[in-house]
Amino acid sequence: MNELVTGDAVVLGLRPAKLPSRALAVVIDLVVVWAAYIVVSIVLAIATDSLDTAAVAALAVASFLLIPVGVPIAVETLSHGRSLGKLACGLRVVRDDGGPIRFRHALVRGAIGVVELLMSFGVIACIASLVSARGRRVGDLFAGTLVVRERVPADRAPAVPPPPPWLVGRFSELDLSSVPDELWLAIRQYLTRMRQLDPGVGWSMAERLAGDLSTRTGVPLPHGVPPAAYLAAVVNERQARDARRAFGAGPAGRPTPGTPRPAASVGPAGPVGGQPVRPPRDVADAASTRAPDPAVPPASRFTPPA
């Protein structure tokens, strides 16, 4: 990952393309360009059979400047740095500050590319790319550009920690329809990062988010329930409702006509029928189905700081 800081003090995390992917993109582009150049040359040779030698030579030079040189420059300018080969390999040409390239950047890259790609058969470009820390060839150095990877593996979203087992199903009667998506996102971000926060700061954030959530639901925060545990339990309840809806249950948790009743459902006082509620997939591995020991205090992340 290459970090670039723009003039607005914004850090850009760019992943420069390596030599193998860039070479593959160049090979694809050259195959397409030279195939088009050969076809055009054959057509011109047939069409200009009656012309003199000077006119044929002028047309040959013009076709060479137009197709192998001009077409790549035009494609990179119009596509903002994504030629056919780069599009196939998930690459893109950008400026040093991360912005899209313009005609002058593509012109400099294309003009110097004639020497380092076509005339030297790519030897100069390979040496320059191996020497450069960011894999740039000579044309990129003069144009102030950089080839980066657009398709990168997506990082897996961190799982929301499960609530204490004694809170699972306790908030099944809450009306969550008035809670906006922005608040859900803020709560999820807090729950996934609360272990990285200072205990005092994390506790104050949990109290503020729990207050906002209780205001939206119209039910005050239960007495004796830590705010972080309250947030985790409500998020767990929402995920459980989404899971029931995905498997055919109605909005209120009741099966629709013709749908078998699930093995366990949540009532006002907790699980019905003595069977625990299955938590969502992202918290099922971490949640414990064993009843908590009253002598054991809750997890440290749900307790107030000392």
N, C-alpha and C positions, 0 to 999 in steps of 0.2 A: 504494500500500500504506500502510495506516494502522497504526502500531505502538501498541498499548496494553499497559501494564504492570499486571498484576494485583497483588493484595496479597501473593501468594507470590513476587513478583519473576519472574514468567513473562511473557515478551514475546509478545503475540498479534499476528500479522500479519493484519489484516482489510482487505478491499478494499471500501470504501464504494460503494454503488450510485449511479449517476449519475441525473440527472433524466429522461432518455429512458426508461430501463428501469423506473424507478419509476412514471412516468406511464403506461406501457403496462400495468404490473401493476394500477394503480388503475383504469384503464379496463376491464380484464377483470373485476375485482371488481365495479365498479359496474354493468356490463351484466348480470352474473349476479344481483346483489342486486335491481336494479330490475325485472328480468324476473320474479323470484319475487314481488316486492312487487305488481306489476300483477296477476299471476295470483291472489294471495291477496285483493287488493282486489275483483276481479271476483267471486270466490266469496263473499266477505262481503256484497257488494252484493246478490247473488241470495238469499243465505240470510237476510239481515236486512231483506228488503223489507217485512215486516209490522211492524217496530219503529218507534218514534218517532224524531224527528230527533236528540234528545240521545243516545240509545243508539247510533245510527249514527255520530255524531261521536265518541263515546268509543271505539268499536271502530276507527274510522279512525286516531285518535291512537295507540291501543295497537298496531295493526298497523305503524304507521310506526316507533314506538320499538322494536318487536320485530324487524322485518326489516332495514331499512336501517341501524339503529344497533346492535341487540343481536346480530344474526347475525354481523357481522364481528368483534365483540368476542369472542364465543364461539369462533369458528373460530380466531382468532389465539391464544386461550388454550389450546385443546385441541391445536392443532398446533404450539405453541411458536414462533409467529411466522411461519408459512407459510400464507398464504391461497392460494386457487386461482390468482389472478393472479401472486402471488410465486412459487408453485411452477412455473408455466409459464415465468416469466422467470429462474428460478434465483436468487431473492432470499430473504432471511430477515431477520426483525426480531430483534435481540439487544439485551441490555443494554449499557451503556457498558463494562462489564468483560468482555464477550464471552459471558456466560452466557445461558441461555434466559429469555425473558420470562415473567411471571406475569400473573394476572388484573388486578392493579392497573395494570400497564404497559399492557395492552390496553385497559382501561377509560379511562385518561387519553387514550390515542391516539384511541380511538373517539369520546369525548365532544368533544374539541377538533377532531377531523376533521369533525364535523357543521358547524362554523363555517367552517373553512378549506378544506374540500373540497366540501361540499354547498351551503351558503348563498352562498359566494363563487365557486362553480364552479371551484375549484382555483387561483384567482389568488393567494391568500395563501400556499398551500402552494408554488407555483412560485417566488414571490419569496423565501420563506424558504429553500428548497432551493438557489437560486442564490447567495444571500448566505452561507450556511453553508459552511464549509470541508469538511465531511464530508457535505454534501447533506442535512442534516436539516431537516424541517419543524417547525412550532411544536409539534405534538403530540409529536414525538420529543424536543424540548428539555425540555418539561415532564415527560415520562414517563421521561427518562433512557435512551432507546433509540437504536438506530442500525440502519439497513437496510444489509445487506452482501450481497455476491455470494457464493453458495455454489458455483456452477459456474465455475471459473477454469481457464484453460489449464494443463495439467500440464507442468512443466519436464522437458525431456529428460534422462534419466540420463546422466552423463558416461561416456565409453567407457573401458574398462580399457586402459592402454597395453600394447602388444605386448611380448613378451620378445625378447631378442636372437635373431637367426636361428639361431645355433649351439646354442641351447637348445630349439628347437622339436622336439618328438618325443622328447626325451631321457628324459622321465619317463612314458613310455607304460606302463610296468609297475607303476606305483605303485597301491596299493590305496587308493582314496579313499572307500570306503564308510563308514569310521569317522570321517570329518571332519564335525563338526556344522555345521548351517546358520549358527549364530552366528559360528563362526570364518570361514566363507566370506564372510559379510557384513562382518566386521571387515577381512579381507584386501582385499576389493573397495573398501571405503571408504578404506583406506590407499593403495591403488594409484591411485585416482582423485584423491587429494588430496596425494600425496607431494611434488608440485612446489611446494605452498604451505607446506610445513613447513620448519622450520629443518633444515639438513643433519644436524647432530648428533642432534637429536630424531628425525628421520625414520629415520636409520640404526639407532638403538636400537629404535624400534618395529618396523622390518623384521626385526631379529635376534630380537626376542621372538616375533613372529608366525611367522617361519620355524621357530623352535624348537618352538612349539606344533604347527605343521603336520607337522614331521618326527616328532614324538612320536605324533601320531595315525596317520600312515602307517606307522610302524615302520621307516623308512629314514632314516638320518642325513643331514644337509645335505651335499651333495657338496663336496669340497674345492676351493677356488678359485672357487666360484660366489657372487657377491654375494647377500645375502639378498633384496633387492628383485627381482633378476632371477630368483631361485628361485621367489619367490611368483608373479611374472608368468608364468613358464613352467608352473607347476602349474595356475594358473587357466586358462591357455590350453589345457592338456591336458584339463581338465574340460569346457571349452566345446566342444572338438573331439569328446569322447565324446558329449556331449549332441547335437551336430549329427549324428554318425553314427547314434545311436539314433533321432533324428527321421526319418532317411532310410532306416530299415529294418535297421540293423546290430544285431547281438546285443550283450549287455552287455559282452562282452570285446573288442568291435571286430570279431568274425567275422560275416560275413553269415549271416542265417538261411536255411534251405532255401528255394530258389526265388527268392532275392534275388540280383541280379547283384553280383559283387564290385566294390567301389569301385576307382577308378583308382589310388589310392595308399593304403597303410595304414602304420601306424607299428609298427615292430618294436623289439626291445630296443636296437639300436644306432642307430636313426634311421630315415629313410624307406627303403622297400623299392622296388626297381625304379628308383632314381635320380630319382624324381619327388617333389617336395616336398609336404608335407601342406598342404591348404588350411586356413588358420586360420578361426575363426568370423567371422561377418559383421561384428561390432562391432570387430574388430581387423584385418580383411582390408585395409582401405584404408590403414592405417598400417604394416602389416608389410612387410618387404622380402623378396623371394624370392631375391635375389642373395646368394651366399656371402660372408660377412664377410671383410674384409681383415685378416690377422693383425697387420698393423702399426698398425691403427686401434684405439684402446682402446674399451671399451664406452661406452655413453651415460653422461653424467654422473650421471643419476639413479640408476644402478645401481652407482656407485662410492662408496667410503667418503669421508666429508668430510675435507678437509685439516686 
